[in-house]
Amino acid sequence: MQADGGSAMLVIMSDESDAKTYEERAWQYFLQLQPSITDVNAAAELAFRAVDAFDRGLKRRRGQEP
């Protein structure tokens, strides 16, 4: 590891209190966004379609290979 990589070590070596602080900040940020159920459902639908399209493409490629 390079000498300037100290910040990466801090992330890896963080204790549970740091993780808890990060979790609390992330939750507060999420609450500020206040996504509606419609937003959440739309995001889930997009994710489902992306996975489905990827799966179909993968199956197509596997079918073309000998």
TADA-V245490 format. One record per backbone hydrogen bond with DSSP energy under -1.0 kcal/mol. NH is the residue of the N-H (numbers start at 0). CO is the residue of the C=O. If there is no record, write none. Layout:
NH,CO
NH,CO
//
This chain:
4,1
8,4
9,5
10,6
11,7
12,8
18,14
19,15
20,16
21,17
22,18
23,19
24,20
25,21
26,22
27,23
28,24
29,25
30,26
31,27
32,28
33,29
39,35
40,36
41,37
42,38
43,39
44,40
45,41
46,42
47,43
48,44
49,45
50,46
51,47
52,48
53,49
54,50
55,51
56,52
57,53
58,54
59,55
60,56
61,57
62,58
63,59
64,60
//
